[in-house]
């Protein structure tokens, strides 16, 4: 089980037909979002040429004039990451239908800046992490060390660097928790 946005999801394992299944997951996500009166043009889901490749899956869409985004990179294959994205989006959309969450709560869960992937890459660099790392504990430990080192009240501290470290932590905490 994997915890994502406060909910538990079963990790998906796919052993064949990677590209076909990736396309199926993409189409399922688009169909779910169409139920909220979105068009295919409102949704962006890049596919990898090799579904079995280790790569992050991401879904970006526009809803009620907001840019919403979800990505997952915790599995060994792109297709499995896309399957997890499908599971998460479907789950939260079902929660709206069942009136367990409001549309505004849904939007707040997925709202991101348009350049979020670039921001996440920069945040990992700031916190001295590998570009593909999804380890929350490592990220948090690196943050604490750097925040202490750059705190303005410490000798050699820097307000600007401290703010950058805090911003990086905030970006990655939202992604990884």
C-alpha positions in Angstrom: 0.0 0.0 0.0 1.1 3.5 -0.8 -0.2 6.7 0.9 -0.9 9.5 -1.5 -2.7 12.8 -0.4 -3.8 11.2 2.8 -5.4 8.1 1.2 -4.0 4.6 0.8 -3.7 3.0 -2.6 -2.6 -0.5 -3.7 0.7 -0.4 -5.6 0.1 -1.6 -9.2 2.3 -4.3 -10.8 2.2 -4.7 -14.6 4.1 -7.5 -16.3 3.2 -7.2 -20.0 1.6 -5.1 -22.8 3.2 -1.9 -21.3 2.5 0.5 -24.1 -1.0 -0.7 -24.8 -1.9 -0.5 -21.1 -0.3 3.0 -20.8 -2.6 4.2 -23.6 -5.6 2.5 -21.8 -4.8 4.3 -18.5 -4.4 7.6 -20.4 -7.8 7.1 -22.0 -9.4 6.2 -18.7 -8.1 9.4 -17.1 -9.4 11.5 -20.0 -12.9 9.8 -19.8 -13.1 10.4 -16.0 -12.2 14.1 -16.5 -14.8 14.3 -19.4 -17.5 13.5 -16.8 -16.7 17.0 -15.3 -17.3 18.6 -18.7 -13.7 18.7 -19.7 -12.5 18.1 -23.2 -9.5 16.1 -24.4 -7.8 19.5 -25.1 -8.1 20.4 -21.4 -6.0 17.4 -20.4 -2.3 16.7 -21.0 -0.9 13.2 -20.4 2.5 12.7 -22.0 3.2 9.0 -22.9 6.6 7.4 -22.9 7.7 5.6 -26.1 8.6 2.6 -23.9 6.0 1.9 -21.2 8.3 -0.3 -19.3 10.9 2.5 -18.9 11.5 3.9 -15.4 9.9 7.3 -15.8 7.5 9.6 -14.0 3.9 9.8 -15.2 2.1 13.1 -15.0 -1.4 14.4 -15.7 -2.2 18.1 -16.1 -5.6 19.5 -16.7 -7.6 22.8 -16.5 -10.7 22.9 -14.4 -12.7 25.9 -13.3 -9.9 28.2 -14.6 -7.2 26.4 -12.4 -4.2 24.4 -13.5 -4.4 21.0 -11.8 -1.6 18.5 -11.8 -0.7 15.1 -10.5 2.5 13.1 -11.0 3.7 9.8 -9.7 7.2 8.3 -9.8 7.2 5.6 -7.1 7.0 2.6 -9.3 9.6 0.9 -11.4 7.9 1.4 -14.8 6.2 4.4 -16.5 3.0 2.3 -17.1 2.8 1.5 -13.4 3.2 5.2 -12.5 0.4 6.1 -14.9 -1.8 3.4 -13.4 -1.3 4.9 -10.0 -2.1 8.3 -11.3 -5.3 6.9 -12.8 -6.2 5.3 -9.4 -5.6 8.5 -7.5 -7.6 10.7 -9.9 -10.5 8.2 -10.1 -10.6 7.9 -6.3 -10.8 11.6 -5.6 -13.3 12.1 -8.4 -15.4 9.4 -6.8 -15.1 11.2 -3.5 -16.6 14.3 -5.1 -19.5 12.2 -6.5 -20.1 10.6 -3.1 -19.9 14.1 -1.5 -17.0 13.0 0.7 -15.1 16.1 -0.5 -16.2 19.3 -2.2 -15.1 20.4 -5.7 -13.0 23.2 -4.0 -11.2 20.6 -1.8 -10.5 18.5 -5.0 -9.1 21.6 -6.7 -6.9 22.4 -3.6 -5.5 18.9 -3.6 -4.3 19.1 -7.2 -3.7 22.8 -7.9 -0.2 23.5 -9.0 1.8 26.1 -11.0 2.2 25.4 -14.7 6.0 25.0 -14.3 5.8 22.6 -11.3 8.1 20.0 -12.8 10.8 22.6 -13.3 10.2 23.8 -9.7 10.5 20.3 -8.3 13.7 19.7 -10.2 15.2 22.9 -8.8 14.0 22.0 -5.3 15.7 18.7 -5.4 18.9 20.4 -6.5 18.6 23.0 -3.6 18.1 20.2 -1.1 21.0 18.1 -2.5 18.9 15.3 -3.7 19.0 13.0 -6.7 16.8 14.3 -9.5 14.6 11.1 -9.4 14.5 10.8 -5.6 11.1 10.3 -3.9 12.3 9.6 -0.4 10.5 12.0 2.0 12.7 11.2 4.9 15.9 12.0 3.0 14.4 15.2 1.7 13.2 16.3 5.2 16.6 15.5 6.8 18.5 17.5 4.1 16.0 20.3 4.6 16.7 20.4 8.4 20.5 20.4 7.9 20.4 23.2 5.3 17.8 25.3 7.2 20.0 25.2 10.3 23.1 26.0 8.3 21.5 29.0 6.4 19.3 30.3 9.2 19.8 34.1 9.4 20.6 33.9 13.1 23.5 31.5 12.5 27.0 32.6 11.8 27.3 32.8 8.0 23.6 32.4 7.6 21.8 33.9 4.6 18.2 35.1 4.6 17.9 34.5 0.8 19.4 31.0 0.9 17.2 30.2 4.0 14.1 31.2 2.0 15.2 29.2 -1.0 15.6 26.1 1.2 12.2 26.6 2.8 10.6 27.0 -0.6 12.2 23.9 -1.9 11.0 22.0 1.2 7.4 23.2 0.7 7.3 22.2 -3.0 8.7 18.7 -2.3 6.6 18.1 0.9 3.4 18.6 -1.2 4.7 16.2 -3.8 6.0 13.5 -1.5 3.5 13.5 1.4 
